[in-house]
Amino acid sequence: MGWETIDSFNKSDGYKLDKLLEHLQCSTPHIPWRTVWVDYESGSGINLQVPVIDEDEALEIYESLDIDSIVGFILKDEDYYVINIVMNIIRQMLKHPKITAKQILGLGNALYAVERLPQITKGAKCIFSVNYEAGDDQFSEIVYFSFEISEESFGVSRGGSTCDAGIGSDSYSLRSWLVEAGGYSDTSAELYNLEDTVFEYLNLGADIEVDDESDIAYEG
């Protein structure tokens, strides 16, 4: 029996491919999907294959898949560390003296989706931030910490600006942490003091913003 390659993966995508293969074997058991290790001049890889006789149907099925949704979030130990920090920050934001009912609902959706990681929470889409402004005509400062959770991504970013009447203004914005469904991540930032820093600005009177477009069907 001849075999045809449907897709090829790097050897570092082993976990992702395992999840995908499990889904395909469960949802289309009549097709004998398999994986095969191969060696190239540039290194090793993994091919996803089916019998030649099943190629057309398998291609149609494979191309219709939402692979990111099937694979979900692939998390490392340091990602769970950041998740715990963000959950603590949300709980602290819920204690803000000026929080509104709408913001409470939005933060509740965010907390639910973050707690369920690495599972994808269908309908989750919330961006929330802690924003601090201080100063006078001579010198002013703006600092923000922004967080996002959705079906596609979980991220933390921070930035701000300063304005000195004698020098001018300067601003910065940088992604601190990003994990996307399907396996992509950019997690090189140091966030060991994030929680304490955000709490400090909240104690100084920072405002909170919540932009929630979630439509979640809660379970249980």
N, C-alpha and C positions, 0 to 999 in steps of 0.2 A: 504494500500500500504506500503510495506516495504522499508526501506531506508538503503543505504550502505555508510559508510564513505570513502571518497577518500583521505583526508588528514586532519591532525590536527594542530592547531596553538595555540600559547600562547595568552592570552588575550591582551598582549601588541602589538600583530601583527594586531590589529583591522583595522588600516588604510590600511595596506598591503593587508589584506584579502578583504576589500571593493573594492579596485582597481581590484583585481583578479576576484572577483565575478562579477563585472560590465563587465569586458572583456568576461568572459565565457557566461554570459547571453545574451550579444550582438552578440557574434560570433557563439554561438550554442543555439539559442532560443528554439529549439525543445527538449532540455534537461532541466528539471526543477531543476536547481542547487539551493541549499539552505544552510544556515549556522545555526548551532544549538549550543547554549551554553551548556557546560557540566561541572560537578563538579567532581574533582578527590581528592584523599587524599592529594595530594601536592598542590592543588589549582584549579582554574577555567581555562577552555580552550574553544576553538571554533572548531567545526568539520565542514568540508565542505562535504556535502552529496548530493547524487543523488538517485533516485528510483533504487531498485535492478535490475529492467528490463533494465536500461540504464547503469549499472555498467561497462560492458566491453568497450563500446564505450567511456564512460566518462573517464575511466582510460587511454585509448589510447590517447585521446585528451589532457588530463591533463599532461601526461608524455612527450608530444611533445612540451609543452609550454616553452618559454623563460621567466620565471617568473620575473627575474630581469629587463628585458626590459619592461615588462608590467607594473610593479610597478613603475619603474623609481627611482629617488632620493627622499628620504623622508627627508625633511629639517626642521630644527628647527630655531628659531629666531637667535641664535648665528651663525648658518651656513650662513645665509644671511649677517650677519656682516662680516664674513670672505670673502664671495664672493665679497662684495663691496671693501674690502681691496685689494684683488687679482686683480680686474679690474683696480683699481687705479695704482697698481704696473705695470701692463701690459702697461697702457697708458704712464707711466713714462719711461719704458724700450723702448718704441717706439721713445722716444726723444734722445736715446743714440747717441752720436756723431759718433760712429763707427758701428752703426747698418747696416746690409747688407739688400739687397732687399729680399733675401731668408728668413732672420730672420723676416722681416716685415710681409711676407706672413704667416709664422708660428705663430707669435703672433696674427695676425688677426684671424686665425682659432681658437686659444685658447680663445681669447676674445669673439668671437661669441658663442663658446660652453659654456663658463662660464656665459655669459649674459642670456643664455636660460635655465639655471638650474631653477627648478628641472627637466625640460625636458631632455631627453637623446638626444644628437646630434649624429646621426648615422655617423660613419666614423671619428669621432674626436679621435685624439691620439697625444697629444703634451706634451712634458716635456720641461720646460724652467727654467733657473736659473740665479741668480746674484752671481758672484764669485769675491772675493776680496783676493788679496795676497799682503803682505808687509813685510819688514824686511831686515835683512842683515845676514852675516855669524854668528853673535852672537845670534840673536833672529829673528825668522820669524813667521808669522801668516797667516793662510788661513781660510776664512769664506765663507760659501755658504748658499744660500736660494734657495730651489728647489720647483717647482710647477708642478702639473700634472693634466691634464684633458683628459678624454676619455669616451667611452660609459660605462665603468665599474666603474670609480672612479674619485673623485676630491680630491686632496691632497696637503698639504703643509708640507715641512720638512726643517730642518736646521741642520747645523753641521759645522765642521771645525777642525783645528789642530793648535798646536803651537810647535815650536822647539827651545829649549834653549840650547846653546852649553855647558853650565855648568851643566844642569840637564837632558836633553834628550827631547824626543818628547811625545806628548799626543794628542789624537784625540777623537772626539765625533761625533755621528750622531743620531738624534732622529726624529721620526715622530711627527710632531706638530699637524696635523689635517688630518683626513681621513674620507670621506663619500663615500660609495659604493652604486651603484644601487641595489635595492632590500631591502635596509633598514639597512645594517650594518654601524656602525659609531664608530670612536674612536676620540673623540673631547674634550679631557680633558686638552689640553694645553692652556696656556694663550698667546694670540696673540695681546693684546691691543697695544703693541708698535711695531708690525711687520712692519707696513707701514713706520713709521718714521725711523726705523732702516735700512730698505732696501734703502730708499731715501738717508740716510746718507752715506751708502757705495757707492751708485751710484755717489754721489757728490765727494767722495774720489777717484773715478776713477775705480770702479769695472767693470769687464767685464761681458758681458751677453752671454749665450749659449741658443740655441733653437734647439731642436731635434723634428722635426715635421714629422709625418707619416700620417697626416690626409688626408682623401678622403671624403670631405663633399659635399653633394648636397645642396647648399644654397637655402633657401626658400625666396620668395618675392624680 
